[in-house]
Every structure is written in C-alpha cells, then in structure tokens.
Amino acid sequence: MDLVVPDHLAYCFAAGRPIFLDTVRARYFTIHETLGEAFSAVVRDGPGAGRPDQVETLIRRGLLTPNGRRAPRAPVIPARRELAHAPTGRSSMIDAIGVASSIWGTSRRLRREPFAKILSQLQANQEALPRSEADRVPVLARRFLRHRALVPVRSVCLLDSLALRGFMRRRGGHADLVFGVIASPFAAHCWLQCEDLVLNDRLERIEAFTPILVL
C-alpha cells in the first residue's frame, strides 16, 4: 500500500519533530513524539518502516492517505544573500502609487478573504506566474522597498510579501513566497526569495526558520 501526505498538508521537520501547515484550515500543528517518529519513518523509508498501529493512526488523522498521488514539493533553495538593508535611489511618483495600490489592495484582500482561500489561489496560479530574468527581480524589489515606508500601513510579513509579489508580477517579475517555522517556542514567518536571494528580510532573521511551504 502506497502512502502519501495529502496535498493540503505542508510539512517540515524542525528540532527533530514534524510540523504541519494545513492550507485548508489555515493552521499550524504538530503531533506527539511517538507518532512524529512514525511519520518521519514512513516519509523517509515507506509505509513498511512504521508500526502498523501507528501508521493506521496517522491515516485515521488524515496525515497520510493510501494510494494517493502527491504533487511534487517545490524545492527550497537555501538563502545565502539579501538586498541592501536601506534601498537607495531616486523616488518615482509612478512607483509610489504602484506600491501604495499594492499594499492597500493586499490589505483589503487579507481582511475580506480567508487565509486558506488566498493560499489556494497562490497554489493554483503558481505555474502561470511569469519567470523574469534573475537580475531584474532585485531591481523591482528595491523599487518597492524604496517607497514602502511612505504607505501608512503597519508592516506585517504576509501583507508585505504578498504586496511585493503582486507589485513584481504586474511588472514581469517573480519570486517565491516562503513560509517558515521555528519549533520551540513556536513561531511562523514568511518572506520572498528569488533563488538564494532574500528580497524583503534579513538573513540573520530568517536563518532561524525552517521552510515549510514554498509558493
């Protein structure tokens, strides 16, 4: 019997334990240490690696499903670089309007739409996103960051990452949205990344997070 993790569950291993992100219910969770070891064994070595009663429990809880096919997981490229902390350059009225529009539009969307719906749309559209030349992405990101402080909306990782992603997409650029977690004490975070370049955060901050989902 083949066993796979359902597509709506993203997962990673942090501090030796599995952490899950249920993209339908929009919640993070983990499981008991014993079940965690069984889950790790099955994912690593196949269904025969776990005790039958523990594997059955994992199936009953919906963490594994028999005879399914899981879409390939997006690869996670380790982040090694970051943009300059203080973007410099000449301000642009067009960019200022574009950044403000992206921030306000994203803010409205986050208030009105469930997080699960937003994730679902990102997953559905990821193949359609344009791939620009790698050297164009940092230019677009700097243009966004240069004008972000002019928008009187509190900076939040999800809001800013989605707004920056939308700003770049409308101008032919693309970057991956990376969700990461820390096991203990639990914390979740997200940022935009192009190859190994972090676009809207500091390396010293995100290095503590284990990526759990890449869109």
C-alpha positions, -999 to +999 in steps of 0.1 A: +000+000+000+014+034-011+011+062+015+015+099+008+009+131+027-023+148+014-017+179-009-034+202+016-007+195+042+026+211+040+052+198+065+088+201+076+110+187+103+122+213+129+141+204+160+136+168+152+098+169+151+073+172+122+054+205+119+024+207+096+006+236+079-030+227+069-036+250+040-074+243+041-079+251+077-051+276+078-035+263+109-001+250+121+001+220+143+024+192+154+019+156+168+030+135+197+067+125+197+059+088+191+036+095+161+061+120+149+088+093+147+064+070+129+055+098+104+092+105+098+100+068+092+071+064+067+080+096+048+117+086+047+115+049+042+080+040+031+049+025+049+067-006+060+090+014+082+063+023+108+044+001+132+011-009+117-009+006+146+009+039+144+006+041+106-031+034+110-034+063+135-016+086+110-041+075+083-071+080+106-059+115+115-055+124+078-018+129+079-012+101+055-035+088+027-033+054+010-030+050-028-028+087-034-005+109-056+011+140-041+022+168-063+059+174-062+071+197-035+087+229-046+124+228-039+138+251-012+170+268-022+189+279+010+191+316+013+226+330+012+222+366+001+200+396+010+192+430-006+208+461+008+191+470+041+184+506+031+174+508-006+187+539-022+178+557-055+155+583-069+119+583-059+093+578-085+057+590-083+046+561-105+063+536-082+049+553-051+014+550-064+020+514-075+034+504-041+005+521-023-020+504-045-004+470-039-003+475-002-039+488+002-052+461-022-035+433-004-046+446+029-082+446+018-078+411+004-064+398+037-093+414+056-120+400+033-107+366+022-099+336+044-062+328+045-070+293+032-085+308+000-055+331-006-032+301-002-053+280-026-052+308-052-015+311-049-011+273-053-034+273-083-017+302-100+020+293-093+025+276-127+011+306-145+034+332-128+059+347-152+096+340-147+117+370-153+155+373-156+171+369-122+188+403-124+155+421-129+139+409-097+162+428-073+156+460-092+119+456-088+122+447-052+143+478-044+117+499-062+090+486-039+111+488-007+122+523-016+086+535-014+071+511+012+078+535+042+056+561+025+025+539+029+009+544+064+001+507+069+019+487+096+044+463+081+035+426+085+054+398+069+024+382+050+010+416+039+043+429+027+054+397+010+021+394-009+021+430-018+057+429-031+049+397-050+020+414-067+039+445-075+067+425-092+043+402-110+025+431-126+059+442-139+070+409-152+090+397-122+086+367-099+098+354-066+089+325-044+068+331-012+085+310+015+067+301+048+090+291+077+086+279+112+105+276+145+096+246+166+101+259+202+089+284+211+067+281+181+069+309+156+059+313+119+071+338+094+072+343+056+093+362+031+100+365-006+130+348-022+145+347-057+169+318-060+192+322-029+184+360-026+161+372+002+142+402-011+123+416+019+140+404+051+174+399+068+194+367+065+201+367+102+164+367+109+152+340+085+180+316+092+163+306+124+132+294+104+128+260+087+109+264+054+076+245+054+059+258+022+072+274-010+048+290-035 
